[in-house]
Amino acid sequence: MSKPRVIVTRRWHPEVEAVLTEKFDTQLNPDDHSMSVEELQDALRKADAVLPTVCDKVNAEVLGTDNIRAKILGSNGVGFNHIDLEAAKAAGLTVTNTPEVLTDCTADLALTLLLMVARRAGEGERHLRNGEWTGWRPTHMMGTSVSGKTLGLIGMGRIARAVAARAANGFNMKIVFHDPFPPMAEDLAGLNATQCDSPQEVFEQSDFVSLHCPGGKDTYHLIGAEAFSAMKSGAFLINTARGDVVDEAALVAALQAGEIAGAGLDVFEKEPAVSEGLLKMENVVLLPHLGSATQETRKAMGMRVVENVEAFFNGETPRDKLV
Ligand code: DGY
């Protein structure tokens, strides 16, 4: 029997590419270019499975192409707001993602941002590398203490809970959270976490607000001018979720007005473009969407896609089926 034809839209972890090549009739993307609408449509017409990543916009336009041969989109990433699930379903496609395997890695990065922005680590490193450091002095680059402070979480899924565990157990932080679909009590055990009825309550109480809700129309610009005016003037915003959850122009305005103290961002509204205003500020830490970027995690994510696609072609329901 011939192997299913698989098209991979970007470079993946080399060990995963090797497995894909062995198991399927696989077309890789050796120069790692970002595929155009036409290329994605072509892939859907030529392959049995297309394996996109979170940066490929598999929207209604892409999925509206005629003569789709593909039966599954095995997406490499946990977020799925880059795929129009309704349009995919209407086109007869199964869609899968990669939950769980990137939880710890992303939580680690949220804490990295939180610590960096509170302790002025990015700014301090620039200062030293620029040859500006004149030596220790009592008033030099005083930041904000993290231990014992209140961390507010918007969304309380797996990644948020992993962040809460690190913050509560490692930094003795008090956790407050809001989630329209809160976890079960047993999943909150040991997290020192208090549920709030609204995001507003979280904004008002927190010294750090970390975002862990999905992207998409329900959370678009959830954090805007109103949220910033509710937050404490000494508070920091951390975003490892999706860029468009935050109204980036309103964030720049809030930072410029001193409505909040700083921000640590791994995702941006118009990725890979970043607002000019943010690039100029010392009190923001900016990372290029590195949440899941470790060797171990990227390999695990890729292998989870392999598992999903293999199950699908074996006639089973893939464990991470979204539609
Ligand atoms: C995801 O998986 O959704 C992240 O944004 C990239 O790892």
Boltz pocket constraint, residues with backbone or C-beta under 6 A from the ligand:
constraints:
  - pocket:
      binder: B
      contacts: [[A, 54], [A, 76], [A, 77], [A, 78], [A, 79], [A, 80], [A, 98], [A, 102], [A, 240], [A, 241], [A, 289], [A, 291], [A, 292]]
      max_distance: 6.0
